[in-house]
Amino acid sequence: MTQVVIGIENENLVADLMSLLEEMDGYSVRAVAKSPSELVDLTARLEPDVVFVHETLGIEPVTQTIRDIMSRRPATAILQVSQVRSASTVIKAMEDGARGVVAYPFAYEDVSTRVLAATEWGEQMKAVLAGAAVTNSSRGQVVAVVGAKGGVGTTTVASHLAYDYLRDNPHERVCLVDVDIEKGDVGAIFEVRQSVSIADVAKISGDLSPVVVHDAVIEHESGLHLLLAPLDVREGEFVSPEALRAIVALLRRDFDLVILDGGGHVSPAQAAIVELAGECLVVTTPDVLSMRALRRRMIAWEALGVREEAAFKVLVNKVDRASLFPASAVNKLTTAHVVSTTIPLSPRVLEPSINDRDPGAVTEVAWWSLIKGLRQELGLARGPAPAPQGVSKKRRGRKKKSAETEGGDETQATVREPAMAGRGREAGAVGLETVGILPAAVLLCLIGWQTAVTGFSFIYAGHASSVAAREYSVTGDKVEATQAARKAVPGSLRSGVSVSTSGKRVSVTVPIVKGWPGSVLPTQLTSTRTVVREQ
C-alpha cells in the first residue's frame, strides 16, 4: 500500500484530492497537514511514499518546504499542487526537487498519471539508497535517428530499424515517432491514415496523460505503433521542446523501445530529441555536401550544449564504390563514432517496400543482415535465442530419455541405431553423386569459355579486316595493312594475325585461343573486306 501525506489548507481541495486517491487502487492517505512545519514533521515520522504540497501552504515559499522535506526524506516523491500548470511552474518545481505539478480543479487522469510516475521514481530511489542496482527499469529505451541533411535516408533507416526489432522481439512494444514536422514520411512508408498527430498531443502538453498519448498512437498491422507528423505544416509550431519532453516521457513508460525519426532539417524539435535520446544515430552519405552539413550540425549541437560530438554515432548510407568520395574518409572528418556497418546504394532492393508501402516487402537477406548489424552497434540486439541453443536442449533431452530407457527399453535403443546408419548411407550417396556430376560441370564450363573466346575472336577479326582494308586503300602497301591489323587486336593475338590481298579484297586471319589440347573447334577465323582505292 502506497502511503500519502497531503499538505493543503483548503478543506475542499483536500476532500477532492482524497476522493480521487480512493478511486485509485493501492493508495492510502495517512495524514493531512495545515502548515509547512506540520507537513515536514509528518513526513519525518510517517515516512510516506508520496507527499502533496500546496503552492500557498503557510507564509513560507513552497520552495523552502520542498527542500526541507527532501533533506530529511530524499526518497519521498513530492507533487506540488498549483492553480496553473504552466511550463515555467513545472520547471521551477522540478528545480526545487518536486517530481511534478498537479493543477486544480483536479482531473482523475492528471492526478493518476503524476502519482504513478512519482511512485515509480520513489521506488527506484529507495533501491538506489539501499545500495541495490535498479535492473528492471520500466522505462523503455529511446533512440533518435537524424539526418545530416535531407535525402540521406533517415526515415528509411529509422522505419526498418523499428520493423526489424519488432520482428525479432514480438513480445515487446515498439513505437516509431515521426518528429520530421515539415516533411514526415513515416505514414507514407507504412501506408496509414491519421486523424491525429504529434501536433495534436503537443497542443495539450501542459495537461498530458497516458490516455491522450495512446489515443494519438496508431497501431500498424505489423504490431508497430506509430505517432505521426501533422499533415498541415502550420501545426508544427505547437511541437515545442517542452512538449516533446512530456510526450517522450509518457511513451517511455509504456513502450520498450521508442525510435524518434528527426528527419534531416534543423529545428528545435530535432535538437530536443537529440538531447532526450539515449542513443543518437546521424545518417549521412559519402559526398561533400552531406559531410559539410554533418560538420555544421555537430558544431551547432555541441555549441548549444545539446550533445557532444563524440557521443554521436554516424551511419554512412548509399555507399557507391564508383564514387570519388570514399566512405572510409567519413571517419577522418568527425570525432563521432562511425559505425562499422555501411549501407550500399541499393535503390532496387528498397523499391518493393516503397511501391507496396510495406518494409516487409524487402526480401533481400543481405539488407536485413545490415539492419541487424546496425541494431547490434546501437545496443538493440535483443532477440530470440539462437538456434544452436535450442539444438543443444533437444540433444540433452534425447540423452536424458536414452538414460531412462537404458535399463529396460532395449528395443528402442536398438531401433535408433539403424536409423543413424541409414542417414550415414544417404550422406555417402550424396557424396558419390557430387563426384559424378563434377566432371560434367567442368566440361560445360570449358565449352562455355571456348564459345565466348571464339565470339570475341570473330569480333576482333571483323574490326582488324576493316582497319587493314582502310590502310591498304590509302597506301596500297600490304606490310602497312598488316601492321594496322595487328594494332587493332589485343596483344595476345597479334603474333598470329596474317593479312592477304587479292585484287580489291583484303583478308585478315585471327587465331582462336584453345581452351584445351585437341579441341575440335576451329583454331582461326578469317574476315574479308573489299578495298576501294583512293586516287
C-alpha positions as CSV (number, residue, x, y, z in Angstrom):
1,M,0.0,0.0,0.0
2,T,1.4,3.4,-1.1
3,Q,1.3,5.9,1.8
4,V,0.3,9.5,1.0
5,V,0.5,12.7,3.1
6,I,-1.3,15.9,2.0
7,G,-0.2,19.4,2.8
8,I,-3.1,21.6,1.9
9,E,-5.0,24.2,4.0
10,N,-8.2,24.3,1.8
11,E,-10.5,21.6,3.0
12,N,-12.4,21.4,-0.2
13,L,-9.2,20.7,-2.2
14,V,-8.3,18.1,0.4
15,A,-11.7,16.4,0.0
16,D,-11.5,16.4,-3.8
17,L,-8.0,15.0,-3.8
18,M,-8.8,12.3,-1.3
19,S,-11.8,11.2,-3.3
20,L,-9.6,10.8,-6.4
21,L,-7.0,8.8,-4.5
22,E,-9.7,6.5,-3.1
23,E,-10.6,5.6,-6.7
24,M,-7.0,4.5,-7.3
25,D,-6.1,1.1,-6.0
26,G,-3.2,0.8,-3.6
27,Y,-3.1,4.3,-2.2
28,S,-3.9,5.4,1.4
29,V,-3.9,8.9,2.9
30,R,-2.1,8.8,6.2
31,A,-2.5,12.4,7.3
32,V,-3.3,16.0,6.3
33,A,-1.1,18.9,7.3
34,K,-2.2,22.5,7.6
35,S,1.2,24.2,7.8
36,P,4.7,23.7,6.4
37,S,6.2,22.7,9.8
38,E,3.5,20.2,10.4
39,L,4.0,18.7,6.9
40,V,7.7,18.3,7.4
41,D,7.2,16.7,10.9
42,L,4.6,14.2,9.5
43,T,6.9,13.3,6.6
44,A,9.7,12.6,9.0
45,R,7.6,10.4,11.3
46,L,5.3,8.6,8.9
47,E,7.8,8.1,6.1
48,P,5.2,8.4,3.3
49,D,5.9,7.4,-0.3
50,V,4.1,10.5,-1.9
51,V,3.6,14.0,-0.5
52,F,1.2,16.6,-1.9
53,V,2.2,20.2,-1.0
54,H,0.1,23.3,-2.0
55,E,2.0,26.2,-3.5
56,T,0.5,28.6,-0.9
57,L,0.9,26.4,2.2
58,G,1.9,28.7,5.0
59,I,3.7,32.0,4.7
60,E,7.0,30.5,3.7
61,P,7.7,29.9,-0.1
62,V,6.8,26.4,-1.2
63,T,10.4,26.1,-2.4
64,Q,11.7,26.0,1.2
65,T,9.1,23.4,2.2
66,I,10.0,21.1,-0.6
67,R,13.7,21.4,0.1
68,D,13.1,20.7,3.9
69,I,11.3,17.5,3.0
70,M,13.9,16.4,0.5
71,S,16.7,17.0,3.0
72,R,15.0,14.7,5.5
73,R,13.4,12.1,3.2
74,P,15.3,12.1,-0.2
75,A,13.3,9.0,-1.4
76,T,9.9,10.7,-0.9
77,A,8.2,11.8,-4.1
78,I,6.8,15.3,-3.8
79,L,4.0,16.6,-6.0
80,Q,3.3,20.4,-6.0
81,V,-0.4,21.4,-6.2
82,S,-0.8,24.7,-8.2
83,Q,-3.7,26.6,-9.6
84,V,-2.0,26.8,-13.0
85,R,0.2,24.1,-14.5
86,S,2.4,26.0,-16.9
87,A,5.8,25.2,-18.3
88,S,7.5,27.7,-16.1
89,T,5.7,26.3,-13.0
90,V,6.8,22.7,-13.8
91,I,10.4,23.7,-14.4
92,K,10.6,25.7,-11.2
93,A,9.0,22.8,-9.2
94,M,11.4,20.3,-10.7
95,E,14.4,22.5,-9.9
96,D,13.2,22.7,-6.3
97,G,13.0,18.9,-6.0
98,A,9.4,18.1,-6.8
99,R,8.5,15.2,-9.2
100,G,5.7,17.1,-10.9
101,V,2.9,19.6,-10.7
102,V,-0.8,18.8,-10.2
103,A,-3.3,21.5,-11.2
104,Y,-6.7,22.1,-9.8
105,P,-9.6,21.6,-10.3
106,F,-8.4,18.1,-10.2
107,A,-8.8,15.6,-13.1
108,Y,-8.5,11.9,-12.5
109,E,-6.2,11.3,-15.5
110,D,-3.9,14.1,-14.5
111,V,-3.7,13.0,-10.8
112,S,-3.3,9.3,-11.6
113,T,-0.5,10.0,-14.1
114,R,1.5,12.2,-11.8
115,V,1.1,9.8,-8.8
116,L,2.1,6.7,-10.8
117,A,5.2,8.5,-12.1
118,A,6.1,9.8,-8.6
119,T,5.6,6.4,-7.1
120,E,7.8,4.7,-9.7
121,W,10.5,7.3,-9.1
122,G,10.3,6.8,-5.3
123,E,10.7,3.0,-5.6
124,Q,13.8,3.4,-7.7
125,M,15.3,6.0,-5.4
126,K,14.8,3.7,-2.4
127,A,16.5,0.9,-4.2
128,V,19.5,3.2,-5.0
129,L,19.7,4.5,-1.4
130,A,19.6,0.9,-0.2
131,G,22.6,0.1,-2.3
132,A,20.7,-2.1,-4.8
133,A,21.1,-1.8,-8.5
134,V,17.9,-1.0,-10.4
135,T,18.0,-3.7,-13.0
136,N,14.3,-3.9,-14.0
137,S,13.5,-0.4,-15.0
138,S,10.1,0.1,-16.5
139,R,11.4,2.9,-18.7
140,G,12.0,2.0,-22.3
141,Q,15.0,2.8,-24.5
142,V,14.9,5.9,-26.7
143,V,16.9,6.1,-29.9
144,A,16.9,9.1,-32.2
145,V,17.7,8.9,-35.9
146,V,18.5,12.2,-37.6
147,G,20.0,13.1,-41.0
148,A,23.0,15.2,-41.8
149,K,20.7,16.8,-44.5
150,G,17.5,15.9,-46.4
151,G,17.5,12.9,-48.7
152,V,20.1,10.8,-47.0
153,G,17.6,8.0,-46.0
154,T,16.9,8.9,-42.4
155,T,13.2,7.8,-42.4
156,T,14.0,4.6,-44.2
157,V,16.7,3.6,-41.7
158,A,14.5,4.5,-38.7
159,S,11.5,2.6,-40.1
160,H,13.4,-0.5,-40.9
161,L,15.2,-0.4,-37.5
162,A,11.9,-0.4,-35.7
163,Y,10.3,-3.0,-38.0
164,D,13.3,-5.4,-37.8
165,Y,13.5,-5.0,-34.0
166,L,9.8,-5.9,-33.6
167,R,10.2,-9.0,-35.8
168,D,12.9,-10.3,-33.6
169,N,11.1,-9.2,-30.4
170,P,7.4,-9.7,-31.0
171,H,6.7,-9.8,-27.2
172,E,7.9,-6.2,-26.8
173,R,6.2,-2.9,-27.6
174,V,7.9,-0.6,-30.1
175,C,6.8,2.9,-31.0
176,L,8.1,4.9,-34.0
177,V,7.6,8.7,-33.7
178,D,7.8,10.9,-36.7
179,V,9.4,14.2,-35.5
180,D,10.2,15.4,-39.0
181,I,7.4,18.0,-38.7
182,E,7.7,19.6,-42.1
183,K,8.3,16.5,-44.3
184,G,7.4,13.5,-42.3
185,D,7.1,10.3,-44.4
186,V,6.6,7.6,-41.8
187,G,2.9,7.5,-42.6
188,A,3.6,7.0,-46.3
189,I,6.1,4.2,-45.7
190,F,3.6,2.2,-43.7
191,E,0.5,3.4,-45.6
192,V,-1.5,4.5,-42.7
193,R,-4.2,7.2,-42.4
194,Q,-4.2,9.5,-39.5
195,S,-6.8,11.6,-37.7
196,V,-4.5,12.9,-35.0
197,S,-0.8,13.7,-35.0
198,I,2.0,14.6,-32.6
199,A,1.0,18.2,-33.0
200,D,-2.5,17.5,-31.5
201,V,-0.8,15.9,-28.5
202,A,1.6,18.8,-28.2
203,K,-1.2,21.3,-28.1
204,I,-2.2,20.0,-24.6
205,S,1.3,19.1,-23.4
206,G,0.7,21.0,-20.2
207,D,-2.1,18.6,-19.3
208,L,-0.9,15.3,-20.8
209,S,-2.0,11.8,-19.6
210,P,-1.2,8.3,-20.9
211,V,-4.8,8.1,-22.3
212,V,-4.3,11.2,-24.5
213,V,-1.0,10.0,-25.9
214,H,-2.2,6.4,-26.6
215,D,-5.3,7.8,-28.4
216,A,-2.9,9.5,-30.8
217,V,-0.7,6.4,-31.4
218,I,-1.7,4.3,-34.4
219,E,-1.2,0.5,-34.2
220,H,0.0,-0.8,-37.5
221,E,-1.0,-4.3,-38.8
222,S,2.7,-5.4,-38.2
223,G,2.3,-4.6,-34.5
224,L,4.4,-1.5,-34.7
225,H,3.0,1.6,-33.0
226,L,3.2,4.9,-34.9
227,L,2.9,8.6,-33.8
228,L,2.9,10.6,-37.0
229,A,3.8,14.1,-38.0
230,P,1.0,16.6,-38.8
231,L,-0.4,16.9,-42.3
232,D,-0.6,20.7,-42.0
233,V,2.9,22.1,-41.7
234,R,1.5,25.1,-39.8
235,E,0.7,22.9,-36.8
236,G,4.4,22.3,-36.4
237,E,4.8,25.3,-34.2
238,F,2.9,23.5,-31.4
239,V,5.6,20.8,-31.3
240,S,7.9,22.6,-28.8
241,P,10.9,21.0,-27.0
242,E,8.9,21.1,-23.7
243,A,6.0,19.3,-25.4
244,L,8.4,16.7,-26.8
245,R,9.9,16.0,-23.4
246,A,6.5,15.4,-21.9
247,I,5.4,13.1,-24.8
248,V,8.6,11.1,-24.8
249,A,8.5,10.7,-21.0
250,L,5.0,9.1,-21.3
251,L,6.0,6.9,-24.3
252,R,9.0,5.6,-22.4
253,R,6.7,4.3,-19.6
254,D,4.6,2.2,-21.9
255,F,6.9,1.1,-24.7
256,D,10.1,-1.0,-24.5
257,L,11.7,0.9,-27.4
258,V,10.9,4.4,-28.8
259,I,12.6,5.4,-32.1
260,L,12.4,9.0,-32.9
261,D,12.7,10.0,-36.6
262,G,14.1,13.5,-36.5
263,G,14.5,14.0,-40.3
264,G,17.2,16.0,-41.9
265,H,16.1,19.5,-41.3
266,V,17.4,21.7,-38.4
267,S,14.7,22.6,-36.0
268,P,14.2,23.0,-32.2
269,A,12.2,19.7,-32.2
270,Q,15.2,17.9,-33.8
271,A,17.6,19.4,-31.2
272,A,15.2,18.3,-28.4
273,I,15.1,14.6,-29.4
274,V,18.8,14.6,-29.8
275,E,19.1,15.7,-26.2
276,L,16.4,13.3,-24.9
277,A,17.6,10.1,-26.6
278,G,19.9,7.6,-25.0
279,E,21.5,6.9,-28.4
280,C,21.6,9.2,-31.3
281,L,22.3,8.0,-34.9
282,V,23.2,10.5,-37.5
283,V,22.7,9.3,-41.1
284,T,24.9,10.7,-43.8
285,T,26.1,9.9,-47.4
286,P,29.7,9.9,-48.6
287,D,29.7,13.2,-50.5
288,V,31.0,16.7,-49.9
289,L,27.6,18.4,-49.3
290,S,26.5,15.8,-46.7
291,M,29.8,15.9,-44.9
292,R,29.7,19.7,-44.8
293,A,26.2,19.6,-43.4
294,L,27.3,16.9,-40.9
295,R,30.2,19.0,-39.6
296,R,28.0,22.2,-39.3
297,R,25.3,20.2,-37.5
298,M,27.8,18.7,-35.0
299,I,29.4,22.0,-34.2
300,A,26.0,23.6,-33.6
301,W,24.7,20.8,-31.3
302,E,27.9,20.9,-29.3
303,A,27.9,24.7,-29.1
304,L,24.3,24.7,-27.8
305,G,25.1,22.1,-25.2
306,V,22.7,19.6,-26.8
307,R,25.2,16.7,-27.1
308,E,29.0,16.4,-27.6
309,E,30.2,15.3,-31.0
310,A,31.9,12.2,-29.5
311,A,28.6,11.0,-28.1
312,F,27.0,10.6,-31.6
313,K,27.1,7.5,-33.8
314,V,27.3,8.0,-37.6
315,L,25.9,5.7,-40.3
316,V,27.2,6.0,-43.8
317,N,24.4,5.3,-46.2
318,K,24.1,4.9,-50.0
319,V,27.8,3.9,-50.4
320,D,28.8,3.7,-54.1
321,R,32.2,2.2,-54.9
322,A,32.4,4.2,-58.1
323,S,32.1,7.5,-56.1
324,L,35.1,9.8,-55.9
325,F,34.4,10.3,-52.2
326,P,35.3,7.1,-50.3
327,A,33.2,6.0,-47.4
328,S,36.4,5.5,-45.3
329,A,37.0,9.2,-45.4
330,V,34.0,9.9,-43.2
331,N,35.8,8.5,-40.1
332,K,38.6,11.1,-40.6
333,L,36.2,14.1,-40.8
334,T,34.4,13.7,-37.4
335,T,35.2,12.7,-33.9
336,A,31.9,10.9,-33.6
337,H,31.8,7.1,-33.6
338,V,31.3,5.9,-37.2
339,V,29.6,2.5,-37.1
340,S,31.3,-0.3,-39.0
341,T,28.0,-1.1,-40.8
342,T,27.8,0.7,-44.1
343,I,24.7,0.5,-46.4
344,P,25.4,0.4,-50.1
345,L,23.5,2.3,-52.7
346,S,20.6,-0.2,-53.4
347,P,17.5,1.5,-54.9
348,R,16.4,-1.7,-56.5
349,V,16.4,-3.6,-53.2
350,L,14.2,-1.0,-51.5
351,E,11.9,-0.4,-54.5
352,P,9.4,-3.1,-53.5
353,S,8.9,-1.7,-50.0
354,I,8.4,1.8,-51.4
355,N,5.9,0.7,-54.0
356,D,4.0,-1.6,-51.6
357,R,4.4,0.8,-48.7
358,D,5.5,-2.1,-46.5
359,P,9.1,-2.6,-45.2
360,G,8.4,-6.4,-45.1
361,A,8.3,-6.4,-48.9
362,V,12.1,-6.3,-48.9
363,T,13.1,-9.9,-49.3
364,E,16.9,-9.5,-49.7
365,V,18.6,-11.3,-46.8
366,A,21.7,-9.1,-47.1
367,W,19.6,-6.0,-46.4
368,W,18.2,-7.3,-43.1
369,S,21.6,-8.6,-42.2
370,L,22.9,-5.0,-42.4
371,I,20.0,-3.7,-40.3
372,K,20.7,-6.3,-37.7
373,G,24.3,-5.4,-37.6
374,L,23.3,-1.7,-37.2
375,R,21.0,-2.7,-34.3
376,Q,23.8,-4.5,-32.6
377,E,26.0,-1.4,-32.7
378,L,23.2,0.7,-31.3
379,G,22.6,-1.8,-28.4
380,L,19.3,-3.1,-29.9
381,A,20.4,-6.6,-30.4
382,R,17.9,-8.3,-28.2
383,G,16.0,-11.1,-29.9
384,P,15.0,-14.8,-29.8
385,A,17.5,-17.3,-28.6
386,P,19.8,-18.6,-31.4
387,A,19.2,-22.0,-33.0
388,P,22.2,-23.8,-31.6
389,Q,21.0,-23.4,-28.0
390,G,17.7,-25.0,-29.0
391,V,19.5,-27.9,-30.7
392,S,21.6,-28.4,-27.5
393,K,18.4,-28.6,-25.4
394,K,17.0,-31.2,-27.8
395,R,20.2,-33.2,-27.6
396,R,20.1,-33.0,-23.8
397,G,16.5,-34.2,-23.9
398,R,17.4,-37.2,-26.1
399,K,20.3,-38.1,-23.8
400,K,18.0,-38.0,-20.8
401,K,15.4,-40.2,-22.5
402,S,18.1,-42.6,-23.6
403,A,19.4,-42.8,-20.0
404,E,15.9,-43.5,-18.7
405,T,15.3,-46.3,-21.2
406,E,18.8,-47.8,-20.9
407,G,17.8,-50.2,-18.1
408,G,14.6,-51.7,-19.5
409,D,13.7,-50.5,-23.0
410,E,16.5,-52.1,-25.1
411,T,14.2,-52.3,-28.2
412,Q,14.1,-48.5,-28.6
413,A,17.9,-48.3,-28.4
414,T,18.3,-51.0,-31.0
415,V,15.9,-49.3,-33.4
416,R,17.6,-46.0,-33.1
417,E,21.0,-47.3,-34.4
418,P,19.8,-48.4,-37.9
419,A,18.2,-45.0,-38.4
420,M,21.5,-43.4,-37.8
421,A,23.2,-45.8,-40.1
422,G,20.6,-45.1,-42.8
423,R,21.4,-41.4,-42.6
424,G,25.1,-42.2,-42.9
425,R,24.4,-44.2,-46.1
426,E,22.4,-41.3,-47.5
427,A,25.2,-38.9,-46.8
428,G,27.6,-41.2,-48.7
429,A,25.3,-41.4,-51.7
430,V,25.1,-37.6,-51.9
431,G,28.9,-37.5,-51.9
432,L,29.1,-40.0,-54.8
433,E,26.6,-38.1,-56.8
434,T,28.6,-34.9,-56.3
435,V,31.7,-36.6,-57.6
436,G,29.9,-37.9,-60.6
437,I,28.4,-34.5,-61.5
438,L,31.7,-32.6,-61.1
439,P,33.4,-33.6,-64.5
440,A,30.2,-32.8,-66.4
441,A,30.1,-29.4,-64.7
442,V,33.8,-28.7,-65.6
443,L,33.2,-29.7,-69.2
444,L,30.2,-27.4,-69.5
445,C,32.3,-24.5,-68.1
446,L,35.1,-25.2,-70.6
447,I,32.7,-25.3,-73.6
448,G,31.1,-22.1,-72.5
449,W,34.5,-20.4,-72.1
450,Q,35.7,-21.6,-75.5
451,T,32.4,-20.4,-77.2
452,A,32.9,-17.0,-75.6
453,V,36.6,-16.8,-76.8
454,T,35.5,-17.7,-80.3
455,G,32.9,-14.9,-80.3
456,F,35.5,-12.3,-79.2
457,S,37.9,-13.5,-81.9
458,F,35.2,-13.1,-84.5
459,I,34.6,-9.5,-83.4
460,Y,38.3,-8.7,-83.4
461,A,38.7,-10.3,-86.9
462,G,36.0,-8.1,-88.4
463,H,37.5,-5.0,-86.8
464,A,41.0,-5.8,-87.9
465,S,39.9,-6.5,-91.5
466,S,38.2,-3.1,-91.7
467,V,41.3,-1.4,-90.4
468,A,43.6,-3.3,-92.8
469,A,41.3,-2.5,-95.8
470,R,41.2,1.2,-94.9
471,E,45.0,1.3,-94.7
472,Y,45.5,-0.7,-97.9
473,S,43.1,1.6,-99.8
474,V,45.3,4.6,-98.8
475,T,48.9,3.2,-99.1
476,G,48.5,0.1,-101.3
477,D,51.1,-1.5,-99.1
478,K,50.4,-5.0,-97.7
479,V,53.0,-4.5,-94.9
480,E,51.4,-1.3,-93.7
481,A,48.0,-3.1,-93.8
482,T,49.4,-6.0,-91.7
483,Q,50.8,-3.6,-89.0
484,A,47.4,-1.7,-88.8
485,A,45.5,-5.0,-88.4
486,R,47.8,-6.2,-85.6
487,K,47.4,-2.9,-83.7
488,A,43.6,-3.4,-83.9
489,V,43.7,-6.7,-81.8
490,P,44.8,-7.4,-78.2
491,G,48.5,-8.1,-77.7
492,S,48.0,-11.8,-77.1
493,L,46.6,-12.3,-80.6
494,R,49.0,-10.0,-82.6
495,S,51.6,-12.6,-83.3
496,G,49.1,-14.9,-85.1
497,V,47.5,-12.2,-87.2
498,S,48.1,-12.6,-91.0
499,V,46.9,-10.4,-93.9
500,S,46.4,-11.5,-97.6
501,T,45.3,-9.4,-100.6
502,S,43.6,-10.5,-103.8
503,G,42.7,-7.7,-106.2
504,K,40.2,-5.5,-104.4
505,R,39.8,-7.8,-101.4
506,V,41.8,-7.9,-98.2
507,S,41.5,-10.9,-95.8
508,V,42.7,-10.9,-92.1
509,T,43.1,-14.1,-90.2
510,V,43.0,-14.0,-86.4
511,P,43.9,-17.0,-84.2
512,I,41.4,-18.5,-81.6
513,V,42.8,-19.4,-78.2
514,K,42.1,-23.1,-77.4
515,G,40.7,-23.9,-74.1
516,W,42.2,-27.4,-74.0
517,P,44.5,-29.5,-76.3
518,G,42.9,-31.4,-79.2
519,S,39.9,-29.1,-79.4
520,V,37.6,-29.9,-82.3
521,L,36.6,-26.2,-82.6
522,P,38.3,-24.0,-85.3
523,T,41.7,-22.6,-84.4
524,Q,41.4,-19.4,-86.5
525,L,38.9,-17.0,-88.1
526,T,39.2,-15.1,-91.4
527,S,37.4,-11.9,-92.2
528,T,37.4,-10.3,-95.7
529,R,36.7,-6.7,-96.8
530,T,36.5,-5.1,-100.2
531,V,39.0,-2.3,-100.9
532,V,38.0,1.0,-102.5
533,R,41.3,2.5,-103.9
534,E,41.6,6.2,-103.2
535,Q,43.1,8.2,-106.1
